[in-house]
Amino acid sequence: MFRISTKHELYRLFMKKTLAYTSDHLKVARYAKALSHPARLAILQLLSEQSCCYSGDIADDLPIARSTLSQHLKELKDAGLIQGEVFPPKIKYCLNKTNWEEARALMY
């Protein structure tokens, strides 16, 4: 049976596996996670057809609750695929075209 005898060996094994991933691997994984839900794909499609859109308008166009929409928008924003500007009480969302193009290039 394989045993790790010290914390140093455990750290060394972890770092060896982590360093095997390139920055492109990490970017693709982040984008893929954000793109892994059909609602997020619908949001991106909607935003790609317009210059920008308010969250309320997105909620009117998609068959999901506003709270669910908010979670999906957060995931897309955290991945850098969209950006939001606050205009109280609304938030205007747009595609982050640079990151969207990068995600498309890395995925294909």
Biotite code that builds the C-alpha atoms (Angstrom):
import biotite.structure as struc

atoms = struc.array([
    struc.Atom([0.000, 0.000, 0.000], chain_id="A", res_id=1, res_name="MET", atom_name="CA", element="C"),
    struc.Atom([1.232, 3.507, -0.867], chain_id="A", res_id=2, res_name="PHE", atom_name="CA", element="C"),
    struc.Atom([1.737, 5.779, 2.134], chain_id="A", res_id=3, res_name="ARG", atom_name="CA", element="C"),
    struc.Atom([2.760, 9.378, 2.383], chain_id="A", res_id=4, res_name="ILE", atom_name="CA", element="C"),
    struc.Atom([4.979, 9.733, 5.393], chain_id="A", res_id=5, res_name="SER", atom_name="CA", element="C"),
    struc.Atom([5.399, 13.492, 5.675], chain_id="A", res_id=6, res_name="THR", atom_name="CA", element="C"),
    struc.Atom([3.515, 16.684, 4.958], chain_id="A", res_id=7, res_name="LYS", atom_name="CA", element="C"),
    struc.Atom([6.371, 17.663, 2.669], chain_id="A", res_id=8, res_name="HIS", atom_name="CA", element="C"),
    struc.Atom([5.784, 14.598, 0.460], chain_id="A", res_id=9, res_name="GLU", atom_name="CA", element="C"),
    struc.Atom([2.063, 15.349, 0.316], chain_id="A", res_id=10, res_name="LEU", atom_name="CA", element="C"),
    struc.Atom([2.759, 18.970, -0.640], chain_id="A", res_id=11, res_name="TYR", atom_name="CA", element="C"),
    struc.Atom([5.280, 17.874, -3.291], chain_id="A", res_id=12, res_name="ARG", atom_name="CA", element="C"),
    struc.Atom([2.782, 15.467, -4.873], chain_id="A", res_id=13, res_name="LEU", atom_name="CA", element="C"),
    struc.Atom([0.044, 18.110, -4.856], chain_id="A", res_id=14, res_name="PHE", atom_name="CA", element="C"),
    struc.Atom([2.283, 20.751, -6.435], chain_id="A", res_id=15, res_name="MET", atom_name="CA", element="C"),
    struc.Atom([3.527, 18.298, -9.062], chain_id="A", res_id=16, res_name="LYS", atom_name="CA", element="C"),
    struc.Atom([-0.054, 17.601, -10.163], chain_id="A", res_id=17, res_name="LYS", atom_name="CA", element="C"),
    struc.Atom([-1.071, 21.270, -10.012], chain_id="A", res_id=18, res_name="THR", atom_name="CA", element="C"),
    struc.Atom([1.917, 22.428, -12.048], chain_id="A", res_id=19, res_name="LEU", atom_name="CA", element="C"),
    struc.Atom([0.986, 19.965, -14.795], chain_id="A", res_id=20, res_name="ALA", atom_name="CA", element="C"),
    struc.Atom([-1.893, 22.276, -15.806], chain_id="A", res_id=21, res_name="TYR", atom_name="CA", element="C"),
    struc.Atom([-1.194, 25.216, -18.071], chain_id="A", res_id=22, res_name="THR", atom_name="CA", element="C"),
    struc.Atom([-2.885, 28.574, -17.740], chain_id="A", res_id=23, res_name="SER", atom_name="CA", element="C"),
    struc.Atom([-4.938, 27.645, -20.817], chain_id="A", res_id=24, res_name="ASP", atom_name="CA", element="C"),
    struc.Atom([-6.154, 24.489, -19.054], chain_id="A", res_id=25, res_name="HIS", atom_name="CA", element="C"),
    struc.Atom([-7.276, 26.549, -16.083], chain_id="A", res_id=26, res_name="LEU", atom_name="CA", element="C"),
    struc.Atom([-8.990, 29.151, -18.296], chain_id="A", res_id=27, res_name="LYS", atom_name="CA", element="C"),
    struc.Atom([-10.838, 26.501, -20.308], chain_id="A", res_id=28, res_name="VAL", atom_name="CA", element="C"),
    struc.Atom([-11.995, 24.808, -17.104], chain_id="A", res_id=29, res_name="ALA", atom_name="CA", element="C"),
    struc.Atom([-13.292, 28.117, -15.739], chain_id="A", res_id=30, res_name="ARG", atom_name="CA", element="C"),
    struc.Atom([-15.111, 28.979, -18.962], chain_id="A", res_id=31, res_name="TYR", atom_name="CA", element="C"),
    struc.Atom([-16.460, 25.433, -19.326], chain_id="A", res_id=32, res_name="ALA", atom_name="CA", element="C"),
    struc.Atom([-17.937, 25.567, -15.836], chain_id="A", res_id=33, res_name="LYS", atom_name="CA", element="C"),
    struc.Atom([-19.674, 28.842, -16.651], chain_id="A", res_id=34, res_name="ALA", atom_name="CA", element="C"),
    struc.Atom([-20.973, 27.438, -19.948], chain_id="A", res_id=35, res_name="LEU", atom_name="CA", element="C"),
    struc.Atom([-22.179, 24.162, -18.428], chain_id="A", res_id=36, res_name="SER", atom_name="CA", element="C"),
    struc.Atom([-25.817, 25.204, -17.915], chain_id="A", res_id=37, res_name="HIS", atom_name="CA", element="C"),
    struc.Atom([-28.370, 25.779, -20.697], chain_id="A", res_id=38, res_name="PRO", atom_name="CA", element="C"),
    struc.Atom([-29.743, 28.903, -18.989], chain_id="A", res_id=39, res_name="ALA", atom_name="CA", element="C"),
    struc.Atom([-26.284, 30.493, -19.092], chain_id="A", res_id=40, res_name="ARG", atom_name="CA", element="C"),
    struc.Atom([-25.974, 29.661, -22.768], chain_id="A", res_id=41, res_name="LEU", atom_name="CA", element="C"),
    struc.Atom([-29.359, 31.304, -23.364], chain_id="A", res_id=42, res_name="ALA", atom_name="CA", element="C"),
    struc.Atom([-28.213, 34.394, -21.438], chain_id="A", res_id=43, res_name="ILE", atom_name="CA", element="C"),
    struc.Atom([-25.042, 34.625, -23.539], chain_id="A", res_id=44, res_name="LEU", atom_name="CA", element="C"),
    struc.Atom([-27.027, 34.208, -26.738], chain_id="A", res_id=45, res_name="GLN", atom_name="CA", element="C"),
    struc.Atom([-29.421, 36.961, -25.671], chain_id="A", res_id=46, res_name="LEU", atom_name="CA", element="C"),
    struc.Atom([-26.544, 39.300, -24.814], chain_id="A", res_id=47, res_name="LEU", atom_name="CA", element="C"),
    struc.Atom([-24.744, 38.505, -28.070], chain_id="A", res_id=48, res_name="SER", atom_name="CA", element="C"),
    struc.Atom([-27.810, 39.629, -30.040], chain_id="A", res_id=49, res_name="GLU", atom_name="CA", element="C"),
    struc.Atom([-27.924, 43.007, -28.268], chain_id="A", res_id=50, res_name="GLN", atom_name="CA", element="C"),
    struc.Atom([-25.281, 45.461, -27.183], chain_id="A", res_id=51, res_name="SER", atom_name="CA", element="C"),
    struc.Atom([-26.392, 45.284, -23.529], chain_id="A", res_id=52, res_name="CYS", atom_name="CA", element="C"),
    struc.Atom([-29.436, 44.283, -21.518], chain_id="A", res_id=53, res_name="CYS", atom_name="CA", element="C"),
    struc.Atom([-30.878, 45.011, -18.078], chain_id="A", res_id=54, res_name="TYR", atom_name="CA", element="C"),
    struc.Atom([-31.360, 42.058, -15.739], chain_id="A", res_id=55, res_name="SER", atom_name="CA", element="C"),
    struc.Atom([-35.122, 42.677, -15.593], chain_id="A", res_id=56, res_name="GLY", atom_name="CA", element="C"),
    struc.Atom([-35.358, 42.421, -19.363], chain_id="A", res_id=57, res_name="ASP", atom_name="CA", element="C"),
    struc.Atom([-33.387, 39.174, -19.337], chain_id="A", res_id=58, res_name="ILE", atom_name="CA", element="C"),
    struc.Atom([-35.787, 37.792, -16.723], chain_id="A", res_id=59, res_name="ALA", atom_name="CA", element="C"),
    struc.Atom([-38.716, 38.668, -18.971], chain_id="A", res_id=60, res_name="ASP", atom_name="CA", element="C"),
    struc.Atom([-37.155, 36.789, -21.904], chain_id="A", res_id=61, res_name="ASP", atom_name="CA", element="C"),
    struc.Atom([-36.158, 33.589, -20.087], chain_id="A", res_id=62, res_name="LEU", atom_name="CA", element="C"),
    struc.Atom([-38.386, 31.112, -18.243], chain_id="A", res_id=63, res_name="PRO", atom_name="CA", element="C"),
    struc.Atom([-36.468, 31.228, -14.947], chain_id="A", res_id=64, res_name="ILE", atom_name="CA", element="C"),
    struc.Atom([-37.008, 32.952, -11.615], chain_id="A", res_id=65, res_name="ALA", atom_name="CA", element="C"),
    struc.Atom([-35.177, 36.219, -10.988], chain_id="A", res_id=66, res_name="ARG", atom_name="CA", element="C"),
    struc.Atom([-33.242, 34.698, -8.101], chain_id="A", res_id=67, res_name="SER", atom_name="CA", element="C"),
    struc.Atom([-32.081, 31.858, -10.366], chain_id="A", res_id=68, res_name="THR", atom_name="CA", element="C"),
    struc.Atom([-31.186, 34.358, -13.079], chain_id="A", res_id=69, res_name="LEU", atom_name="CA", element="C"),
    struc.Atom([-29.129, 36.289, -10.562], chain_id="A", res_id=70, res_name="SER", atom_name="CA", element="C"),
    struc.Atom([-27.121, 33.168, -9.702], chain_id="A", res_id=71, res_name="GLN", atom_name="CA", element="C"),
    struc.Atom([-26.466, 32.429, -13.372], chain_id="A", res_id=72, res_name="HIS", atom_name="CA", element="C"),
    struc.Atom([-25.421, 36.025, -14.053], chain_id="A", res_id=73, res_name="LEU", atom_name="CA", element="C"),
    struc.Atom([-23.029, 35.855, -11.095], chain_id="A", res_id=74, res_name="LYS", atom_name="CA", element="C"),
    struc.Atom([-21.437, 32.670, -12.441], chain_id="A", res_id=75, res_name="GLU", atom_name="CA", element="C"),
    struc.Atom([-20.975, 34.226, -15.892], chain_id="A", res_id=76, res_name="LEU", atom_name="CA", element="C"),
    struc.Atom([-19.609, 37.425, -14.369], chain_id="A", res_id=77, res_name="LYS", atom_name="CA", element="C"),
    struc.Atom([-17.188, 35.520, -12.093], chain_id="A", res_id=78, res_name="ASP", atom_name="CA", element="C"),
    struc.Atom([-15.874, 33.683, -15.162], chain_id="A", res_id=79, res_name="ALA", atom_name="CA", element="C"),
    struc.Atom([-15.357, 37.036, -16.877], chain_id="A", res_id=80, res_name="GLY", atom_name="CA", element="C"),
    struc.Atom([-17.732, 36.279, -19.750], chain_id="A", res_id=81, res_name="LEU", atom_name="CA", element="C"),
    struc.Atom([-20.055, 39.176, -18.957], chain_id="A", res_id=82, res_name="ILE", atom_name="CA", element="C"),
    struc.Atom([-19.733, 42.498, -17.178], chain_id="A", res_id=83, res_name="GLN", atom_name="CA", element="C"),
    struc.Atom([-22.324, 44.424, -15.253], chain_id="A", res_id=84, res_name="GLY", atom_name="CA", element="C"),
    struc.Atom([-22.834, 48.109, -14.555], chain_id="A", res_id=85, res_name="GLU", atom_name="CA", element="C"),
    struc.Atom([-25.066, 49.200, -11.697], chain_id="A", res_id=86, res_name="VAL", atom_name="CA", element="C"),
    struc.Atom([-27.684, 51.842, -12.408], chain_id="A", res_id=87, res_name="PHE", atom_name="CA", element="C"),
    struc.Atom([-29.858, 51.632, -9.270], chain_id="A", res_id=88, res_name="PRO", atom_name="CA", element="C"),
    struc.Atom([-32.189, 49.849, -9.067], chain_id="A", res_id=89, res_name="PRO", atom_name="CA", element="C"),
    struc.Atom([-31.128, 48.056, -12.269], chain_id="A", res_id=90, res_name="LYS", atom_name="CA", element="C"),
    struc.Atom([-27.982, 46.328, -13.466], chain_id="A", res_id=91, res_name="ILE", atom_name="CA", element="C"),
    struc.Atom([-26.989, 46.495, -17.120], chain_id="A", res_id=92, res_name="LYS", atom_name="CA", element="C"),
    struc.Atom([-25.169, 43.419, -18.432], chain_id="A", res_id=93, res_name="TYR", atom_name="CA", element="C"),
    struc.Atom([-23.029, 43.148, -21.569], chain_id="A", res_id=94, res_name="CYS", atom_name="CA", element="C"),
    struc.Atom([-20.787, 40.488, -23.024], chain_id="A", res_id=95, res_name="LEU", atom_name="CA", element="C"),
    struc.Atom([-17.137, 40.885, -22.176], chain_id="A", res_id=96, res_name="ASN", atom_name="CA", element="C"),
    struc.Atom([-16.172, 40.539, -25.833], chain_id="A", res_id=97, res_name="LYS", atom_name="CA", element="C"),
    struc.Atom([-12.471, 40.005, -25.182], chain_id="A", res_id=98, res_name="THR", atom_name="CA", element="C"),
    struc.Atom([-13.033, 37.105, -22.785], chain_id="A", res_id=99, res_name="ASN", atom_name="CA", element="C"),
    struc.Atom([-15.895, 35.705, -24.872], chain_id="A", res_id=100, res_name="TRP", atom_name="CA", element="C"),
    struc.Atom([-13.639, 35.545, -27.935], chain_id="A", res_id=101, res_name="GLU", atom_name="CA", element="C"),
    struc.Atom([-10.860, 33.995, -25.849], chain_id="A", res_id=102, res_name="GLU", atom_name="CA", element="C"),
    struc.Atom([-13.262, 31.348, -24.506], chain_id="A", res_id=103, res_name="ALA", atom_name="CA", element="C"),
    struc.Atom([-14.469, 30.542, -28.011], chain_id="A", res_id=104, res_name="ARG", atom_name="CA", element="C"),
    struc.Atom([-10.906, 30.256, -29.309], chain_id="A", res_id=105, res_name="ALA", atom_name="CA", element="C"),
    struc.Atom([-9.790, 28.043, -26.419], chain_id="A", res_id=106, res_name="LEU", atom_name="CA", element="C"),
    struc.Atom([-12.824, 25.756, -26.705], chain_id="A", res_id=107, res_name="MET", atom_name="CA", element="C"),
    struc.Atom([-12.494, 25.077, -30.424], chain_id="A", res_id=108, res_name="TYR", atom_name="CA", element="C"),
])
